[in-house]
Amino acid sequence: MKYYFPFGETVRSLVQQDRSPKKVFVLGVYASAVHARWKKGNKIVCQALAVSSEPRIFWDGNPDEAADIIRRIHIPEQMGTLEPAGIHLNGPSARVLDNRILAPLGFTRKDAWLCDLLPETRLNPNQFKIIKKEYEPKAKLYGLNEVTIPIRPTNFCDLARSEEIVSELEESQAETLILLGDVPILQFLNRIAEVNYKSIQEYVDLYGYGNSSQTSINGKIYNILPLVHPRQIGALGAHSGKWYKYHQEWENNQR
């Protein structure tokens, strides 16, 4: 089934494009989107409206790319204009991944195979509210598409999807698996491997933050490195000061 953003772009699955062997496999939760600032005259209708799938998985928010993508989206004159959202609103998790996870480990993006439990974007509650309030009434008036992207779920990965991810992991030939936050531990690792932890906190209690352990997945031993979600690492909106500090200390110890 096709899902549609406001103003007509279709949702695309974001998957690893460079399929050559990698050193590390990074597993996140779900794909993000390109965000635009929606204005009508001098009024900001929405500071960061999701309007398109990212051009690639864990996109870094390149402002020129954002501008090109948003420029191609048609918006009726009566509904205002779209422009790139602030740089901090496009690609922040990818920049955290590059600079504060991969770099301290001695890796670059070229060394990493990137994957999400759910390879498509979903609407968070704030996006849903603004679409209901500002977009839908005007969409009917001007003959625009209905927004059909589902609300962000609580379950991002079932057994079938877990098996697809294992196939990607094996294809990558990576020896290290980095899990970003609690959700990949609970919804992926606990489905396909025998481990005695279900969250970052439980892992830290056993091994310490930023220390890897070894686990067998489908008959192969991998180095497992659970780290907190980039939101915590980069202090992106609501976050835990405790986990922010833990990761800072880990970064300092890598130098």
BELDARA-V598882 format. One record per pair of residues at least 4 apart in sequence whose C-alpha atoms are under 7 Angstrom apart, sorted by the first residue. I is the first residue (numbers start at 1). J is the second residue. D is the distance in whole Angstrom. If there is no record, write none. Layout:
I_J_D, I_J_D
//
This chain:
2_10_7, 2_11_7, 3_10_6, 3_11_5, 3_148_5, 3_149_5, 4_8_6, 4_9_6, 4_10_5, 4_11_6, 4_147_5, 4_148_5, 4_149_6, 5_9_5, 5_10_6, 5_11_7, 5_51_5, 5_52_6, 5_147_5, 5_149_7, 6_51_6, 6_147_6, 7_73_7, 7_74_7, 7_75_6, 7_144_7, 7_145_7, 8_145_6, 9_51_7, 9_52_6, 11_52_7, 11_53_6, 11_120_7, 12_53_6, 12_120_6, 13_119_5, 13_120_5, 14_31_7, 14_56_6, 14_57_5, 14_119_5, 14_120_6, 15_57_6, 15_115_6, 15_119_7, 16_57_7, 16_113_6, 16_114_6, 16_115_7, 19_172_7, 20_172_7, 21_172_5, 21_173_5, 21_174_7, 22_111_5, 22_112_6, 22_113_6, 22_172_6, 22_173_6, 22_174_5, 23_111_5, 23_112_6, 23_174_5, 23_175_6, 23_176_7, 24_111_6, 24_112_5, 24_113_6, 24_174_5, 24_175_6, 24_176_5, 24_177_6, 25_112_6, 25_113_5, 25_114_6, 25_169_7, 25_174_6, 25_176_6, 25_177_5, 25_178_6, 26_112_7, 26_113_6, 26_114_5, 26_115_6, 26_177_6, 26_178_5, 26_179_6, 27_114_6, 27_115_5, 27_116_5, 27_117_7, 27_178_6, 27_179_5, 27_180_6, 27_184_7, 28_115_6, 28_116_4, 28_117_6, 28_179_7, 28_180_5, 28_184_7, 29_116_5, 29_117_5, 29_118_6, 29_183_7, 29_184_6, 30_116_5, 30_117_6, 30_118_5, 30_119_6, 30_120_6, 30_121_6, 31_116_7, 31_118_7, 31_119_5, 31_120_5, 31_121_5, 32_54_7, 32_121_5, 33_50_6, 33_52_6, 33_53_5, 33_54_5, 33_121_6, 34_50_6, 34_51_6, 34_52_5, 34_53_6, 34_54_5, 34_66_7, 34_90_6, 35_48_5, 35_49_5, 35_50_4, 35_51_6, 35_84_7, 35_85_6, 35_89_7, 35_90_6, 36_48_5, 36_49_5, 36_50_6, 36_51_7, 36_70_7, 36_82_6, 36_83_5, 36_84_5, 36_85_5, 37_46_6, 37_47_5, 37_48_5, 37_49_6, 37_82_6, 37_83_5, 37_84_6, 37_85_5, 38_44_6, 38_45_5, 38_46_5, 38_47_6, 38_49_7, 38_81_6, 38_82_5, 38_83_7, 39_43_6, 39_44_4, 39_45_5, 39_80_6, 39_81_5, 39_82_6, 40_44_6, 40_45_7, 40_79_7, 40_80_4, 40_81_6, 41_80_7, 47_85_7, 48_85_6, 48_89_7, 49_127_7, 54_59_6, 55_59_7, 58_94_5, 59_91_6, 59_94_6, 60_91_4, 60_92_7, 60_94_5, 60_95_6, 61_66_7, 61_87_7, 61_90_5, 61_91_4, 62_66_6, 63_67_6, 63_87_7, 64_68_6, 65_69_6, 66_70_6, 66_84_6, 67_71_6, 67_83_7, 67_84_6, 68_72_7, 70_82_7, 70_83_7, 70_84_7, 75_79_7, 75_81_7, 76_80_7, 85_89_6, 85_90_7, 88_92_6, 91_95_6, 92_96_6, 93_97_6, 93_230_5, 93_231_7, 94_98_6, 95_99_6, 96_100_5, 96_101_7, 96_230_6, 96_234_6, 97_101_5, 97_102_6, 97_230_7, 98_102_5, 98_103_6, 98_108_7, 98_109_7, 99_103_5, 100_104_6, 101_105_7, 102_106_6, 102_107_5, 102_108_6, 103_107_5, 103_108_6, 104_251_6, 104_254_6, 105_254_7, 107_111_6, 108_112_7, 113_172_6, 117_156_6, 117_157_6, 118_156_6, 118_157_7, 122_149_6, 122_150_6, 122_151_6, 122_152_5, 123_127_6, 123_128_6, 123_149_6, 123_150_6, 123_151_5, 123_152_5, 124_128_6, 124_151_6, 124_152_6, 125_129_6, 126_130_6, 127_131_6, 128_132_6, 129_133_6, 130_134_6, 131_135_5, 131_136_6, 132_136_5, 134_138_7, 135_139_6, 136_140_6, 137_141_7, 138_142_6, 139_143_6, 139_144_5, 139_145_7, 140_144_6, 157_161_6, 157_162_6, 157_187_6, 157_188_7, 158_162_6, 159_163_6, 159_191_7, 160_164_7, 161_165_6, 162_166_6, 162_188_6, 163_167_6, 164_168_6, 165_169_6, 166_170_6, 167_171_6, 168_172_6, 169_173_7, 169_174_7, 175_222_5, 175_223_6, 176_222_6, 176_223_5, 176_224_6, 177_222_7, 177_223_6, 177_224_5, 177_225_6, 178_224_6, 178_225_5, 178_226_6, 179_184_6, 179_185_7, 179_225_6, 179_226_5, 179_227_6, 180_184_7, 180_226_6, 180_227_5, 180_228_5, 180_229_5, 181_200_7, 181_226_7, 181_227_6, 181_228_4, 181_229_4, 182_186_6, 182_199_5, 182_200_6, 183_187_6, 184_188_5, 184_189_6, 185_189_5, 185_190_6, 185_198_6, 185_199_6, 186_190_5, 186_198_5, 186_199_7, 187_191_6, 188_192_7, 189_193_6, 190_194_7, 190_195_7, 190_198_7, 192_217_7, 193_216_7, 193_217_6, 197_202_5, 197_203_6, 198_202_6, 199_203_6, 200_204_6, 200_226_7, 200_228_7, 201_205_6, 202_206_6, 203_207_6, 204_208_4, 204_209_5, 207_211_6, 209_246_7, 210_225_7, 210_227_6, 210_250_6, 211_225_7, 212_223_6, 212_224_5, 212_225_5, 213_223_6, 213_224_5, 213_225_7, 214_221_6, 214_222_6, 214_223_5, 214_224_6, 215_221_5, 215_222_5, 215_223_7, 215_224_7, 216_220_5, 216_221_4, 216_222_6, 217_221_6, 228_232_6, 228_233_7, 229_233_7, 230_234_6, 231_235_6, 231_236_5, 231_239_7, 232_236_7, 232_239_5, 232_240_6, 232_243_6, 232_244_5, 233_244_5, 233_247_6, 235_239_6, 235_244_7, 240_244_6, 241_245_6, 242_246_6, 243_247_6, 244_248_6, 245_249_6, 246_250_6, 247_251_6, 248_252_6, 249_253_6, 250_254_6
//
